[in-house]
Amino acid sequence: MVKIAWGRWAFWSSVIMGSGYGLMVGLTPSDEDLYNKLSPDLKRRVDKNRQEREKAEMALKGNSQRAV
């Protein structure tokens, strides 16, 4: 029967997972960073889509409040 070093296995597993999470958090740009890097044309399109989505959400919220 092979004896497994569970403590060492758990330690190195934690190190690997923690490193991966740290890299992900450190290297993933925020939404604001991505928006700031967009060209002016794409920024206008994003702003237009946001406004349309907000209008649709407000319409849905207004309809759901009337139904209650």
Backbone as CSV, one residue per row, in Angstrom:
resi,resn,N_x,N_y,N_z,CA_x,CA_y,CA_z,C_x,C_y,C_z
1,MET,0.842,-1.180,0.000,0.000,0.000,0.000,0.890,1.247,0.000
2,VAL,0.556,2.177,-0.853,1.326,3.406,-0.979,0.791,4.435,0.009
3,LYS,1.720,5.017,0.760,1.330,6.049,1.721,1.380,7.404,1.013
4,ILE,0.283,8.134,1.064,0.185,9.431,0.398,0.434,10.531,1.423
5,ALA,1.286,11.470,1.063,1.577,12.609,1.940,0.478,13.653,1.745
6,TRP,-0.628,13.499,2.471,-1.792,14.361,2.293,-1.503,15.814,2.635
7,GLY,-0.693,16.035,3.646,-0.378,17.414,4.030,0.358,18.150,2.928
8,ARG,1.354,17.489,2.349,2.118,18.104,1.261,1.229,18.297,0.035
9,TRP,0.400,17.309,-0.241,-0.519,17.395,-1.378,-1.482,18.567,-1.198
10,ALA,-2.036,18.704,0.001,-2.979,19.795,0.270,-2.279,21.151,0.183
11,PHE,-1.051,21.228,0.704,-0.306,22.485,0.659,-0.057,22.917,-0.777
12,TRP,0.482,22.032,-1.603,0.823,22.408,-2.971,-0.423,22.651,-3.822
13,SER,-1.488,21.938,-3.531,-2.746,22.212,-4.236,-3.234,23.620,-3.916
14,SER,-3.136,23.995,-2.644,-3.549,25.342,-2.237,-2.667,26.407,-2.876
15,VAL,-1.366,26.136,-2.950,-0.444,27.094,-3.565,-0.786,27.284,-5.039
16,ILE,-1.034,26.193,-5.742,-1.345,26.272,-7.172,-2.656,27.021,-7.403
17,MET,-3.688,26.672,-6.632,-4.976,27.344,-6.810,-4.901,28.813,-6.407
18,GLY,-4.200,29.109,-5.323,-4.049,30.498,-4.889,-3.282,31.325,-5.905
19,SER,-2.248,30.721,-6.502,-1.476,31.432,-7.528,-2.334,31.723,-8.752
20,GLY,-3.122,30.750,-9.154,-4.006,30.955,-10.303,-5.012,32.058,-10.047
21,TYR,-5.595,32.052,-8.852,-6.562,33.094,-8.511,-5.886,34.460,-8.465
22,GLY,-4.705,34.517,-7.865,-3.975,35.782,-7.787,-3.634,36.326,-9.162
23,LEU,-3.201,35.450,-10.060,-2.908,35.881,-11.428,-4.159,36.392,-12.124
24,MET,-5.269,35.685,-11.938,-6.517,36.101,-12.577,-6.936,37.489,-12.087
25,VAL,-6.898,37.690,-10.775,-7.311,38.978,-10.213,-6.365,40.089,-10.656
26,GLY,-5.075,39.795,-10.687,-4.099,40.820,-11.030,-4.063,41.180,-12.496
27,LEU,-4.381,40.241,-13.365,-4.224,40.474,-14.797,-5.519,40.792,-15.534
28,THR,-6.662,40.546,-14.925,-7.934,40.814,-15.583,-8.271,42.296,-15.436
29,PRO,-8.450,43.000,-16.553,-8.771,44.429,-16.453,-10.207,44.629,-15.961
30,SER,-10.435,45.746,-15.312,-11.781,46.065,-14.842,-12.624,46.543,-16.026
31,ASP,-13.920,46.640,-15.800,-14.818,47.127,-16.850,-14.448,48.548,-17.263
32,GLU,-14.055,49.356,-16.288,-13.678,50.744,-16.577,-12.416,50.795,-17.439
33,ASP,-11.435,49.923,-17.140,-10.210,49.881,-17.950,-10.529,49.501,-19.391
34,LEU,-11.386,48.504,-19.560,-11.752,48.090,-20.915,-12.466,49.215,-21.659
35,TYR,-13.390,49.882,-20.969,-14.140,50.974,-21.595,-13.204,52.104,-22.013
36,ASN,-12.236,52.433,-21.159,-11.304,53.527,-21.465,-10.407,53.207,-22.655
37,LYS,-10.182,51.939,-22.944,-9.318,51.556,-24.064,-10.075,51.469,-25.394
38,LEU,-11.397,51.589,-25.353,-12.187,51.502,-26.579,-11.992,52.743,-27.447
39,SER,-12.196,52.559,-28.739,-12.166,53.705,-29.646,-13.436,54.535,-29.418
40,PRO,-13.422,55.811,-29.800,-14.601,56.663,-29.589,-15.872,56.102,-30.237
41,ASP,-15.734,55.485,-31.408,-16.901,54.916,-32.078,-17.503,53.778,-31.252
42,LEU,-16.655,52.910,-30.733,-17.155,51.806,-29.917,-17.736,52.302,-28.597
43,LYS,-17.166,53.373,-28.046,-17.715,53.942,-26.812,-19.134,54.446,-27.042
44,ARG,-19.362,55.093,-28.185,-20.718,55.570,-28.502,-21.686,54.398,-28.612
45,ARG,-21.251,53.313,-29.259,-22.121,52.142,-29.400,-22.424,51.508,-28.047
46,VAL,-21.418,51.438,-27.179,-21.622,50.876,-25.839,-22.590,51.748,-25.052
47,ASP,-22.400,53.066,-25.116,-23.293,53.980,-24.402,-24.726,53.859,-24.911
48,LYS,-24.888,53.737,-26.220,-26.223,53.594,-26.804,-26.876,52.299,-26.323
49,ASN,-26.123,51.203,-26.328,-26.665,49.925,-25.864,-27.042,49.982,-24.387
50,ARG,-26.231,50.660,-23.583,-26.542,50.798,-22.154,-27.837,51.567,-21.953
51,GLN,-28.007,52.661,-22.702,-29.227,53.456,-22.570,-30.452,52.644,-22.973
52,GLU,-30.343,51.890,-24.064,-31.474,51.072,-24.507,-31.804,49.994,-23.479
53,ARG,-30.776,49.387,-22.894,-31.001,48.351,-21.894,-31.647,48.940,-20.646
54,GLU,-31.198,50.137,-20.233,-31.789,50.790,-19.068,-33.251,51.139,-19.316
55,LYS,-33.568,51.617,-20.521,-34.961,51.928,-20.853,-35.818,50.670,-20.800
56,ALA,-35.302,49.570,-21.339,-36.049,48.313,-21.327,-36.255,47.819,-19.899
57,GLU,-35.232,47.943,-19.058,-35.367,47.520,-17.667,-36.380,48.382,-16.923
58,MET,-36.352,49.680,-17.183,-37.307,50.566,-16.526,-38.733,50.252,-16.972
59,ALA,-38.895,49.925,-18.246,-40.223,49.568,-18.744,-40.709,48.287,-18.073
60,LEU,-39.809,47.322,-17.914,-40.192,46.075,-17.250,-40.520,46.306,-15.782
61,LYS,-39.746,47.137,-15.120,-40.006,47.423,-13.709,-41.318,48.163,-13.553
62,GLY,-41.609,49.077,-14.461,-42.863,49.815,-14.403,-44.054,48.899,-14.604
63,ASN,-43.941,47.962,-15.538,-45.028,47.020,-15.788,-45.209,46.060,-14.628
64,SER,-44.130,45.631,-14.002,-44.251,44.675,-12.906,-44.836,45.341,-11.662
65,GLN,-44.579,46.631,-11.466,-45.136,47.324,-10.308,-46.632,47.543,-10.485
66,ARG,-47.070,47.744,-11.701,-48.504,47.926,-11.953,-49.262,46.621,-11.760
67,ALA,-48.611,45.502,-12.047,-49.269,44.205,-11.945,-49.462,43.782,-10.497
68,VAL,-48.680,44.348,-9.593,-48.758,43.944,-8.182,-49.899,44.581,-7.543
